[in-house]
Amino acid sequence: MSLTVDIKRIGAYKKLRDKSTVIGALPNLLNEDPRRFGWLEENNRMDLKKGCEQFQDEGYGDLFHSFFDCILKTSREGIPLKQVIGSDFVSNRRNLRLFAQSVLSGSSFVIRALRKKNVIFLCDIRSENEGPDEDPGHGYKFEQLMSLNDYGEPHGADEAVSNAECFKAVLRATFKMDSEEIKVLYAAEIDARDKDGKFVEIETSRHNLKQWIKLRGLTVYLQSFLGGVSYIVRGQTTGNKIVVKVDKTVTKDIPNMGVSWEPQVCFDRLFEILREIKIRRETSSHCIAHSYWSSLSSPRYPHSLLLHLYFIERQSSKHGIIHWGTGNRFQFVNRNMSVVVNLQLLGTYKKRHNRSAEVGGLPCLLNEDPRRFGLLEEEDQMDLKKGWEEFNDEGYGDAFDSLFDYIRKTSQKSTSLKKALGTDFVLTRRNLISFATKSVHKTSFVIRAVRRNGIIFLCDEVAENEGPSVFRIYGHKFKQYMTLNRVGEPYDKDVAVVNSEYCRSVFKTSFVSGNEQIKVMYSAVVNAEDKDGKLVEIKSNNLDLKTWFYKRSLGTYLQSYFGGSSYIVKGTTNKDNVVYKVDKIPTEEMPKMNLSWTPQECFKKVFDILQEIKIRLENDDDAIIIRSVGWDIFYEPENARNCNFVDPDFLRTFH
């Protein structure tokens, strides 16, 4: 029994800023100037930073708004919804891709399903809760430069970037196996069309073509195939976001480019999941929030508008959701189950130059001179360029060395490692931040996990390969200005900057959801403590407070929260790296500042990922790679011998 897949284009529309639609509008034409393709001459290279200075994400939150508006404008009233839709499901493209990808990626996602008037609607939790992304807009800039404007002319290099409006195709996918057929209606954003009318996907990557296919091949293929896209235009960038090469990759050719997956296997899985949902919706009254919705009074609206209201209001189900997780099986989970986080400070130590630990070492005291805070007088402003003449970065490379030394010096040797630590994981604070951030933003990280002596150790690719920084990290100088020296005096402004030794706190943090508890141990750099013994995070940048909240609040909050810091001292610099303003922001107040994220959704994501890792690593010497690409997360097998970030001598210390 072989599965056939047919993607049929039904129509197209332009999504406007207010999420209404212009029916029949087609994507802008691709800029097919030959000078835009291949290895680019220096004068034809594209700087993706230009025009992004004021970029703010306005493309979020469309959910089904524009799609439903399109259906309302193109359908006659009085016709049954099933006949209007002509499909079993209404979905988005991402859901289909996630279903297809799950056969290989072991991905974890949450999607809610609602059946109304014989049509099943699918919506993932991320779309339901989507807020503005911190994306700097570089990908949108490349799309702009590789397409023509409404008058058929190239866009200017300095033209401002906006994603408030976009073009979408309406597609119906038919999956047929023998006599069984499943149809899905959905809309997919389209970047451009070429002169022959073919749809084109446009994206950028810092990887070469071979690496890109290895890392992104499956995702890009499924996205393009399900979007009716003929080929992908890919810009290869430098670290400075300059496009140096542009190539075309035909969608149908990707499965033949040395990949480890087959489209047929992915589509079989997609069909399998859709069929399972369809069967459950026909036979169950509680599995996917059905009984909650059947209790609602039926408003006298057109059927499609009734469905529109459901996703706009995003009312919470008291019953649950579909969860596709470990072992690629459906699970019914309680959507409202909260995660409680408990931070326990175990102790502090000073990380020495040789990465040993001086147990009990305390952070420097905060310089609480009132002249250091608020809008600074000219004579009190802090020049962060001073003291850098002889600086060498000596603070790198301490992934676990000092923490392991601390554990040796504070634990009983005549016991097992598991008993000595009393935790499930040993990891870094950055790992927790990476996991938590994934609930809100697209992310990119690679983390390896290995189980040794009953404990799972995590280490990210950055920490494993960290070397000395070649940049002047002016934040080190600001921390020096804002702390007191060993004798309790302020540092002189010309004192040399060093980062070879600093203080760390050791935490054992538990994440509790229902009857399940996951414990992690990690150490976190502590910048200072105030006169009341409260830990303080110290930051500096050139962003005003409002912009900083918009762009950096989530990362800063998570870093401070997981580091036990009571508040953040933030310095604002001018273009000459001189601090002219210093603010105090209490950590616990940040989530209350009308931001687009909540701590609870972040903690839930951490719990989900840790739970998935824990289930996958049931035995000692099991290992995996956790790879994040955009919105997706993959769990890949790894050889435990490659996980050499766990010191064997440390393990031999314990029974």
N, C-alpha and C positions, 0 to 999 in steps of 0.2 A: 504494500500500500504506500504509494508515494504522494506527497503533498504538493499541490500546485498553488502558486501565489500570483494573483493578478492585481496590479495597482492601476486604478482608473482615475484620471483627473476629471472631476465634476465641474470645477469652476475655480475662480480666483477672486480675491478682493484685497483692498488696501485697508489696513487697520489704522484708523486715525488716532490722534492723541487722546480723545475722549472714549476710545475703544468702540466707537461706531465704525461703520464700514462704507467703502465705495465699491459697489459690486462691479465685477468685471475688470477692475484695474489690474494691470500686469506689472511684474517687477521691472525695475530699471534695466536697461541694456548693459551687458558686460562691456567694459573698456577693452577692446581687442587689439589695441595698438601693439604691434610686435615688440616695441621697445619695453613693454611691460612684462615680457615673458623671458624665461631662461635666466642665465647669469646677467645681472643688470650692470650696465655701465654706471660709473660713479655718479654721473649727473642724472641718472634715471632711478636711482635708489630712493626708497620711500621711507621717510621719517614718520613713524606712527605716533610720535609724541605731539606732533604739531596739530593744533586744533582741538586737543583734548584737555587743555588747561582748565576749562570750566565745565567739563563733562560731568553730568549727573545721570544716573540710570533712571530713565523714565519708561522703560519698556516692560517693567515687571507688572504682575497682577492681572494680566488679560484673562487668564483662566479659560473660560468659555464665552466671555462677554461678546467679543467680536464675532466668534463663530455662530453663536446663537442669533446675533443681529443679522448675520448673513442669511441664516435659515429663515428667519422671520420675513426678511425682505424678498426672498425668492420662492416662498411657499404660499399657496392659497389657503385661506382660513376654512375651517370646517372639514379638512381632510384629516384622517387619523394620523397620529404621530408616526406610527410604524410605517405607513405608506410614504409619508414625507421623507423620513430618514432613509428608508430602503435598506436598512442594516439591522443586525442584531445588537451592535454596540455603537456608542458614541464615545470617543476617547481622545487622547492627544497622542502625538507621535512618540513622545518619550515613553509612555506606558508600553507601547508595542515593542520599542527597542529594549526596554528593561526586561520584558518577558523573554524576548529572543536571546538576549545576552546572558540570561541567568544560567543557561545550560553550561556555560564555560567559566563565567566570572565568579560564580558563587556570591553574587551581589545580594545585598539586603535592602529591601525597599518596602514602603507601606502605601497601599492603594485602597481607596474606598470604592465600593460598587453599589449603585442604586438602580433598581428596576422600576420604571414608570411607563405605563401605557405600552408594555411589551418591548421596550427598548432598555438596554442596560447601559448606564452611564458610569464611566471609570474616571476617577480623578486621584492623582497622587497627593500625598500630604504636603510635599514640598510646594506644589503649585497652589494648593489651598492657602498656604501660609507665606507665600513668596513676598519678599520685601525688596527694597532697592539693593542692588549689588554694589560692592566696592570696586568693581571692575574699572580700571582707569580709562577704558574706551579704546584701547589700541586695536583690538580686533575689529571694532566698528569702523575705525579709521581706514583699515585695509579694505574693508568692504566698500567704503566710500570711494577710495582711490581706484578700485578695480571696477567701478561701475560709472555710468554716465548719468548726468543729472536729468531733470525733466525735459530739458531742451536738447538733449542728445550731446551735451558737451562734457568734457572731463571736469571733475571737481578740482578745486584749487588745493594746493599743498597745505595752506594755512586755514582752510575752511573749517568752521566749527563742526564738531561731531554731535549728532543727536540720534537717539534710538527710540524716540517717542512714537514714530510711525514705522510701519513695515508692511511687507506684502506677504500674503498667505495663499496657498493653494488648498482647495477642498478636494479631498481624495477619498475614494472608497476602495478598501483592500478586501479581496475575496480569497479566503483560504479554503481549499477544497481537497478532501481526502475521500476517495471513492464517492459514495452517495451523500456524504456529509459535507455541508457547506456553512461557513461562518463569515459574515460580512461585518466590516468595521468602517464607520465614517469618522473622519478626523480632518483637522486643518494642520498644515505644516508651513512654517515660515520659509520663504524662498529668498535667497540673497540677490540673484540676478538671472537674466535670461540672455542667451547669446543671439546672434543675428538670425540663426535658424529656428529660434523659438525654444531651444532646449534650456531646461532649468539648470542652474549652476549653484553649487555650494562654494562659499569663500571662507577660508580660514587661514590662520597663521600658526607657525610652530618654530621653535628654536632648533628642532632636531632636523637632521638630514632625512631624505626620503625613506631610506631603509629603517632608520630608528622610528620614524613617524608611523610607518606601516606596522611595525612591531608593537608600538605602544597604543596607537589609536586606530589601527586598521579596522577592527571589528566595529567599534563605535561609529566611525565615519562611514563605513560601508552600510550599516543598517540605517543610519540617519538619512543617507543619500538615497538608498534604495526605496525606503518607505516614504520619502518625499518626492519620488519621481524625478530625482536629480540625475542628469546624464554624466556629469563629471565634476570633480572638485578642483578649484583653483587654490593652490596652497602657496603662501608666502613664507619663505625661510628667513628668520630674523636673527640679528646679532643680539648680544646681551643688552645693547643700547636701543633695542626696538627699531632697528633699521632693516628694512627688507632688502636682501641682497640677491635673492633668487626667487623666481616664481615658476611653478610647474603645474601641468594639468595631469590629473589622474582620473582615468575613466572608471566610473563606479563598478561596472561589471568585470573589470580587470583585477580588482583588489583581491578577490579570493584566489587568484592565480599568482600572487606575488610572494609566495613562500610563507604564507600564514599557517597557523596551527589549527585553524577552525574551518568548518564547512558551512555554507549558508543553509543547506538543507537541514542540518542538525539543529540550527538556531530556529528556523521556521517551524520545524516539528515541535520544538518546545513551546513556541509562541501559540501554536494551534492547541496544544495540550492544555495550556493554562486557560485560554479563552473557553475551551470546551468545559473545563472544570468549573469555571465561574458560571457559565451558562446553566450547567446542570444544578449547581448549588442554588442559584436564584430561582430555578423552577421547583426545587424540592424543599427548600429550607425557609423558615419564617423568621429566623433570628441571626443567621450567620453573619450577615453583612448589613446590619442596621435596618433590616426590612421592617420589623415590627414597630420600631420607633416611627418610621415614616408612615406606616399604615394608620397610626393613631392621630396623624395630623388631619385637620379638617381640610377639605379640598376647596381652595379658593376658585372663584369663577374667572379664571384666566385661560387663555389659549394653552394647550398642553405644553408647547415648547417654552412659553414664558414661565409656566409653573416650574419647569426644570431649571430654567434660568435663575429663578429666585432661590432655589436650593443652593446652588453653588455660590451665588452672591452672598447670601447670609451665612453660609458655612456653619450651620447649626451643628452642635456636637451630638454625636450618637452616644446613647447610654449603653450600647451593646458591644460595639467593637469594630474591628477592621480586619481586612485580609493582610496577613503578613507572609511574605515569601522569603524564607530564610534557610537556615541550616538544613542540609539534606534535600534542598529543593522540594519542599513540601509546604502545603498550606497549613497555617496555624491561625487559630482564632485568639486574638489578644485584646486585652482591655485598653482601649485608646486613652482612657483617663487615668491610667496608672502613673502616678508621679514618681520621680526619682529624688530621693533625699540624699544630700551630700554632707558628709561629716569630715571636717579637716582636723587632724590631730597632729600638733607640733611635737615631734619626738626630741628634738634638740638642735643645736647649731654647731658649726665648726668653721674654722678658718682654712680655706684651701691654700696650701703653701705653694711655693714656686715649683716644687718637684711633684705636685699633685697629691701629696700626703695630706692628712687631715689633722688639724689641731683641735681636738674635741673641746667644746665649750667656748670656742672663739666667738666673740660677739661682733655685730656690725658696727660701723662708725656711727657716732651720734649725728643727728640732723642739725645743721646750722639753722637755728630758729630765730636768728636776728631779724626783727621786723623789717629792716631795710632790704632784706632779701626777697620780700614778697610784695605782690601787687604790681602796679605800674612803677617801674624803677626810675629813680632820679638818674640823671646822666652819669654821675660819678659812681653810682652803685651798679650800673649795668655790667654784665659779665662777658668778656671777650673769650670765646671758646677756642680761638686760634693760638692762644698763648700756652707755652709749655710743651709744644709738640715737636720741637726741633730734634730731639733724640729718641722719639717714641718708636718702640718696636712692639708689635702685638705678641704678648706672651700668655694671653688668657685662653687660647684656643686648646682644643683637644682633650678637655676633661669631660668625656661622656659619662664614665662611671668610676674612674680611678679613685678620686677622692671620696666618693660615696662608699665604695667598697672598703676603703681604708677605715672610714668612720664605722662601718658595720663591724669590721674585724675588732676594732678597739672597744666597742660597746656591747658586744654580744658574747654569750657563752659559747665556747668552742666545742664543748662536749655534747652538742645537741644537733639535730638535723637543721638544715638551712630553712626548711619550711617552718619549723617550730621557732627558730631564732627570729625570723622576720615577721611571722604571723600575717602574711599577705599573699595575694594571688599573683601580683605583678610587681616587677621592678622596672621602672621606665623613667622618662624625663618629663618635666613639666611641658616641654614643647609638644610631646606626643599627645598629651591631654588637650592642649590648645588646638592642635591640628584636628583631632577628632571632633571637638566641640564646635569649631568653626564650620565644619562641614554641614551642619544643620542649616546654615544660613547662606553660605557663599560657595561658589566654585572654588575648589582647592586643588593643589598639585603637591603630592608628597609620596615618598617611598619609605616604608618602615618595615624592618625585618623583626620577626618574633620567633623566639626559640624557647623551648621548655627544658630547663636544667634543674635536677634535684627537686622537682615538684613546684618550681617557681617559673613563671613565664617572664622572660626579659624582652623588652622592646628597645630598639634603637633605630633612629631615622638615618637616612642616607647622608644628610648634612653633617650630623654629629660623627658618623663613621669616617667621613673623608675631610673633616674640618682641618684647615691649615691657617697660617697667619694671614690676617687681613691686610691688604695693601692700602686700604683707605684710612683716613683719619676719622675715627668715630668720635665726633665732638661730644657725644653724650657722656663719655668718660670724664671730660673736663668739667662738664656741668655737674656731674656727681661729686667731683672734687670740690667745686665751689660751694656746694650745698651740704657738705659734711664737715666735721671737725677732725683734726688730726689726733694723734695718740695722747697728746697732753691737753686736749679739749680746746684747742685754738683753731681759728679759721686758717685754711691754707692760703698762702700767698698766691697772687694771680699768676706769677711766673714759675711756680713749682712745676717740675716735670711731671708729665702724665705717665702713669704705669698701671698695668692691669694684670700683673702676674699673680697677685694674691687678693683674695676677697672672701667675704663671708657667705656661707650657705646655710639654709635651714633644711631640716629633714622632716618630711611629712609622711604620715600614713593616713590615706584618705579612703573613705568607704563610700560606695554608691549603692544605695538600697532602693529596690523597687519590689513592692509586695513582700514576698517571703525570700527573695533572693538578694544576696549581698556580694559585692565585688570589692576587694581591697587592693589598693595600689600603694607602693612606696616610691618616693622620689626625693630628690633634693632640688632646691631652687635658690638662685643667687639672691641675696638680700642687699639692697643698696644702702639702707640706713635704718636706724630706729630713733624715735623721738624721745623726749625727756620722760614720757609716760611708759616707755617700753613698747610702743606700737611700731610694727614694721612699716616701712615706707618704700614705695616705688618711685624712682626719679627718672623723668623723661624730658627730652627737649626736641623741638622741631620748629619749622617755620609756619605751622598752621595756626590760624586763630582758633579760639576755643570751639566755636560753632562748627567749623570745618573739621576740626580734630574729632569732635564727637561723631560727626557723620562718617568719617573715613576710618578712624582708628579705635572707636570706643569698644568694639567687641573684643579685639585682640588685647587691648590694654586691660579691660575688665577681667578677662579670663586669666591673664598673666598675674594680675594683682590678687584676684580671688584665690587661685591655686597656689600663690606664693604667700598667702596669709597676710597680705599688706592691707592696712586699714585705710590708707589713702595714697593718692598719687600726687607728687609735686611735679608740675609741668612748667617748663620754661619755654617761652615763645621767642624765637630768634628773628632778626632781620636778615637781609640778604648777605650781610657781612659776618654772619654767625656770631652776632652779639645778642645776648639775652636781654630783652628790655621789659619783660613782663613774666611774673611767676604766679601760678595759681595752685591752690590745693583742691583736689577733687576726692571726696570720700568714695571708696570703692562701692559700698553698699548703695550709694545714691545713683550710680550710673544707670542701672536698668530702669530707673524712674523718670529718665529724662526724655521721654517720648521718642524712643529709638525703635528701630525696625526689628529688634530681636528680643527674646526673653531668655534669662538664664535657664529656665526649665527645659526649653527645647534643646538647648546646648547640652545640658546634663543628660537628657534622654539619649542624645546621639552618642555621647561618650559611653554610656551604659550599654547601648545596643552593640557598639563596635567591640567593646571589651568582652561582652558576653559571647559574641560570635567567635572571637579569637580563642577564648577559653574553651569553647566547645570543640573547636577544630584541633586544638593542641591538648589531646587527652593524655598523651604519654610523653615521658622524657625523651628528648632528642627529636621530637616533632618540631617542624619549623615551617613557617609560611612567610610570604611577602604580602604586606598590605599596601596596595597601590591605589592612590587617588588621582583620578583624571577628570577635571571639571566637576560635574555633579555625581559622577560614578565612583564606586569603590570596588576593588577587586581583591580577592584572596587567592594567591597563587602558591603552589607548592615550592618549597625551598629546601636545599640540602643543608642540614644542621651544621655541617663542617664549614660552611661559609659564614656562619654567625660567630665570628671570633671576637665580638665585643664583650663577651663574658670571660673574664680572666680565670683560667683553670686553677691557678693558685688560690684564688678567692674561694672557689668551690671546694677545694681540698681542705680548707680551713674547718669545714663542718662535716659531720658524719652524713 
